[in-house]
Amino acid sequence: MTTNNVVQECTPCIEEDEIDLRELWETIKKGKKTILLIMTVVIALTFIYVLKLPNSYKSEAILIPTAQEGGASLGGLGGLAAMAGVSLGGGSMTPDIAFNSLLNNYGFMKEFVEKNHIYDYYTRENYDEDYVFALGFRGLYELFKSTPDEEVDKEKAVFDLIKKLQKSFSIAADKKSGLITISYTDYDRMYAPKMVNMFLKDASQYLVENGLKNIDNRLNYFEKEMARVEAFELRKNLSQMISQILQEKVMMKSKQYYQCDLLTAPEAPYIKDKTKPKRGLILVVAFITSMILGIFLVFFLEFLRNNKEEKDNIERNV
C-alpha cells in the first residue's frame, strides 16, 4: 500500500471525527438555554440552602499529660497482689484513651447530659438565638425551621442527643508532642467552650474517683500484709510500696484534670472563625455539577429526538 493510499484512507476518519466534534458543539449551542436554565435552578437552590445553614464553630482545650514515673519493682508482691484480686496499677492507659472511653460510654454520657441539663439547653424555646448566618440573614433558616413535636419520647431524644454529642466531640493525642486536644463543635459558638469545660470536669472527676478507689484498695492490701508479716526485709519493701502509693494518691488529688495539666483553655471562637459550612466550595461544586447535568440532559434529549426522526423516516418509507 502506498503512502498516498494511507493518507487517503485516514483522511475520512479525521474528517468524520471533526464533523462529530462540530455536531457535539452545535448540540450544546442549540441547547444552551436548557443548560443555562438547569444551572440557574440548581445554583439558586444551592444558594438558598447555604444561606439557611448556620455557621458551625469549634472550641478546644489542649492538655499536657503528666509524666508518670515507673514504680519500683514489686518482686513477689505483684504476683501475691494479683492472686488476691488487687490491682497494683502500672497500666498503659493514657489520658486520651481514658477520656475517649468515657465519651463512648452511654452510661457516663447519659449522666453527663442529665447532670449539666444539656437536654434542657438544646430543647429550650430559643435554643438557636445565638446562631450566626451568612450576611447576618436568618430569614431562610426561620422559614424552613421545623417545629418541635409536642409529644416527645424523652428517652429516645436523649439517646439521639448523646449520639450527636459523641460526633461533635473530638479527643486526640499528638504522637510527637503527646499533647491532648479535646474539642467540641457546635452552632452556638458561646456554648462550645462550656461543653469542653463541663466534659473535662466531669470526666476527670469520674476518673480520679475511680483511681482513688483503686489506690485505697492497694493501700488496704499492703497494710494488711504489713500487719501479718514479721520479716524485716519484707516489711521494709511493703513500707516503701505504701509510701509510693500515698505519693501517687497525693499527686492524683493535686491535679485539676486527670493526669493532665492545662496548656490552653477553651474559648469562644471569633465570629468569622467558622469550621463550616464552606459556602464558596459548595457553590462551586453546584456550578460544575449543574453544567455537567445540563449538558448531559441536552445530549439525551438530542438522542431521543434523533431516534424519533429515524423512526418517522422509516415509517414514511414503508
C-alpha positions in Angstrom: 0.0 0.0 0.0 1.4 3.4 -1.0 1.7 6.4 1.2 -0.9 8.3 -0.8 -3.4 5.5 -0.2 -2.7 5.5 3.6 -3.3 9.3 3.7 -6.5 8.9 1.6 -7.8 6.2 3.9 -7.1 8.2 7.1 -8.5 11.4 5.8 -12.2 10.4 6.0 -11.6 9.2 9.6 -10.2 12.6 10.6 -13.0 14.4 8.8 -15.6 12.2 10.5 -14.1 13.0 13.9 -14.1 16.7 13.2 -17.7 16.5 12.0 -18.7 14.7 15.2 -17.0 17.3 17.3 -18.7 20.1 15.4 -22.0 18.3 15.8 -21.4 18.0 19.6 -20.6 21.7 19.8 -23.7 22.5 17.7 -25.8 20.4 20.0 -24.5 22.2 23.0 -25.1 25.6 21.4 -28.6 24.6 20.4 -29.4 23.5 23.9 -27.7 26.4 25.7 -30.9 27.7 27.0 -31.7 24.4 28.6 -28.2 24.2 30.1 -28.5 27.8 31.5 -31.9 27.1 32.9 -30.7 24.0 34.8 -27.6 25.8 36.1 -29.8 28.7 37.2 -32.2 26.5 39.1 -29.5 24.3 40.7 -27.3 27.2 41.8 -30.4 29.2 43.1 -31.5 26.2 45.2 -27.9 25.7 46.4 -27.6 29.4 47.3 -30.9 29.2 49.3 -29.6 26.0 51.0 -26.2 27.6 52.1 -27.9 30.7 53.3 -30.2 28.8 55.6 -27.3 26.9 57.2 -25.9 28.4 60.4 -22.2 28.7 61.0 -20.5 25.9 62.9 -17.7 26.7 65.4 -15.2 24.6 67.3 -13.7 25.3 70.7 -10.8 23.2 72.1 -8.7 22.7 75.2 -5.1 21.5 75.0 -3.7 19.3 77.8 -0.2 18.3 78.8 -0.1 14.7 80.1 1.7 14.3 83.4 4.8 12.1 83.0 4.3 9.1 85.2 7.3 7.6 86.9 7.7 3.9 86.8 7.0 2.2 90.1 9.6 0.3 92.0 9.9 -3.4 91.3 7.3 -5.3 93.3 9.1 -8.7 93.1 6.9 -11.3 94.5 4.4 -8.7 95.9 3.0 -8.2 92.4 2.1 -11.8 92.0 0.7 -12.1 95.5 -1.5 -9.0 95.0 -2.7 -10.3 91.7 -3.7 -13.6 93.4 -5.6 -11.6 96.0 -7.5 -9.8 93.2 -5.9 -6.4 93.9 -4.7 -4.1 91.0 -1.3 -2.6 91.6 -1.5 -0.2 88.7 1.2 0.2 86.1 -1.3 0.1 83.2 -0.5 1.8 79.9 -3.8 3.6 79.6 -3.1 7.2 78.6 -5.5 10.1 79.5 -6.7 10.5 75.9 -7.7 6.8 75.9 -9.5 7.2 79.2 -11.4 10.3 78.1 -12.4 8.6 74.8 -13.6 5.6 76.7 -15.9 7.7 78.8 -17.1 9.6 75.7 -18.2 6.4 74.1 -19.7 5.0 77.3 -23.5 5.5 77.2 -24.0 5.4 81.0 -21.5 8.1 81.7 -22.7 10.3 78.8 -26.3 9.9 80.0 -25.4 11.0 83.5 -23.3 13.9 81.9 -26.3 15.1 79.9 -28.6 14.9 82.9 -26.2 16.5 85.4 -25.4 19.5 83.2 -29.0 19.9 81.9 -27.8 19.6 78.3 -31.0 18.2 77.0 -32.9 21.1 78.5 -30.5 23.5 76.9 -30.9 22.1 73.4 -34.7 21.8 73.7 -35.4 25.3 75.2 -37.6 27.7 73.2 -34.9 30.0 71.9 -32.1 27.4 71.7 -30.9 28.9 68.3 -30.9 32.6 69.2 -27.1 32.9 69.1 -26.7 31.2 65.8 -24.7 33.1 63.2 -25.7 33.2 59.5 -24.1 34.4 56.2 -24.8 38.1 55.6 -26.4 38.2 59.0 -29.7 36.9 57.4 -31.6 34.2 59.2 -34.9 34.6 57.4 -34.4 31.4 55.3 -33.5 29.4 58.4 -36.7 30.6 60.2 -38.7 29.8 57.0 -37.5 26.1 56.8 -37.2 25.6 60.6 -39.2 22.7 61.8 -41.5 23.0 64.9 -40.7 20.5 67.7 -43.2 17.8 68.4 -45.4 18.3 71.5 -45.2 14.6 72.4 -41.6 13.5 72.5 -40.1 10.3 73.7 -37.6 11.8 76.0 -35.5 8.6 76.4 -35.1 8.3 72.6 -34.4 12.1 72.4 -31.7 11.8 75.0 -30.2 8.8 73.1 -30.1 10.8 69.9 -28.6 13.8 71.7 -25.8 11.6 73.1 -25.0 10.3 69.7 -24.9 13.8 68.4 -22.6 14.9 71.3 -20.3 11.9 70.6 -19.9 13.0 67.0 -19.4 16.7 68.0 -16.6 15.9 70.5 -13.1 15.1 69.3 -10.3 13.7 71.6 -6.9 13.1 70.0 -3.3 12.9 71.2 -0.4 14.2 69.1 2.1 11.4 68.6 5.2 13.6 68.6 4.4 16.1 71.4 2.0 14.0 73.4 -0.4 16.9 73.8 -4.0 16.0 74.1 -6.7 18.1 72.3 -10.3 18.0 73.3 -12.6 19.9 71.1 -16.4 20.4 70.6 -18.2 21.7 67.5 -21.5 23.5 67.8 -23.6 26.1 66.0 -23.6 28.1 69.2 -20.1 29.5 69.5 -20.6 30.6 73.1 -21.8 27.2 74.2 -18.9 25.2 72.6 -16.3 26.1 75.3 -18.8 25.4 78.1 -19.2 21.9 76.7 -15.5 21.3 76.7 -15.1 22.5 80.3 -18.1 20.5 81.5 -16.8 17.3 79.9 -13.3 17.8 81.2 -14.6 18.5 84.7 -17.0 15.5 84.9 -14.7 13.0 83.1 -11.7 14.0 85.3 -13.8 13.7 88.4 -15.0 10.3 87.4 -11.5 9.0 86.6 -10.0 10.5 89.7 -12.6 9.0 92.0 -12.2 5.6 90.3 -8.4 5.9 90.6 -8.6 6.8 94.3 -10.8 3.7 94.9 -8.1 1.5 93.3 -5.4 3.3 95.4 -7.4 2.7 98.6 -7.7 -1.0 97.7 -4.0 -1.2 97.2 -3.3 0.6 100.5 -5.6 -1.8 102.4 -3.9 -4.8 100.9 -0.4 -3.6 101.8 -1.5 -2.5 105.3 -2.9 -6.0 105.9 0.3 -7.6 104.7 2.3 -5.3 107.0 0.3 -6.4 110.0 0.9 -10.1 109.4 4.5 -10.3 108.2 7.4 -10.4 110.5 10.4 -10.5 108.1 12.3 -7.2 108.3 13.2 -7.1 104.6 9.6 -7.8 103.5 8.2 -5.2 105.9 10.7 -2.6 104.5 9.6 -3.4 100.9 6.0 -3.1 102.0 6.6 0.2 103.7 8.3 1.6 100.5 5.3 0.5 98.4 2.8 2.1 100.8 4.8 5.3 100.7 4.9 5.3 96.9 1.1 4.6 96.7 0.5 7.5 99.1 2.6 9.8 96.9 0.5 8.7 93.9 -2.7 9.5 95.8 -1.5 13.0 96.7 -0.4 13.6 93.0 -3.8 12.4 91.7 -5.7 14.7 94.1 -3.5 17.7 93.2 -4.4 17.6 89.5 -7.4 19.6 88.3 -7.7 17.3 85.3 -7.0 13.5 85.2 -3.2 13.0 84.8 -3.0 16.3 82.9 -2.1 20.0 83.2 -4.0 22.6 81.2 -2.0 24.3 78.4 -4.7 26.3 76.7 -8.3 26.7 78.0 -11.3 26.5 75.6 -12.5 29.9 74.4 -15.4 31.1 72.3 -14.2 31.3 68.7 -14.1 34.6 66.8 -17.4 35.1 64.9 -15.6 34.7 61.5 -13.6 31.7 62.5 -16.2 29.1 61.5 -15.4 25.5 60.7 -18.3 25.0 58.3 -20.2 25.3 56.0 -17.8 26.1 53.2 -20.3 28.0 51.2 -18.0 29.1 48.4 -16.9 25.5 47.8 -20.5 24.2 47.8 -21.5 26.8 45.2 -18.5 26.0 43.0 -19.4 22.3 43.1 -23.0 23.1 42.4 -22.0 25.2 39.4 -19.8 22.5 37.9 -22.3 19.7 38.7 -25.3 21.7 37.2 -23.3 22.4 34.0 -22.4 18.7 33.5 -26.0 17.8 34.3 -27.3 20.3 31.8 -25.0 19.1 29.0 -25.9 15.5 29.7 -29.6 16.4 29.5 -29.2 18.2 26.2 -27.4 15.3 24.7 -30.0 12.9 26.0 -32.9 15.0 24.5 -31.0 15.2 21.2 -30.5 11.4 21.2 -34.3 10.9 21.8 -35.1 13.5 19.1 -32.8 11.7 16.5 -34.3 8.4 17.3 -37.8 9.7 16.8 -36.8 11.2 13.5 -35.3 8.0 12.3 -38.4 6.0 13.3 -40.6 8.6 11.4 -38.4 8.3 8.3 -38.6 4.5 8.4 -42.4 4.7 8.7 -42.7 7.0 5.8 -40.5 4.9 3.6 -42.6 1.8 4.5 
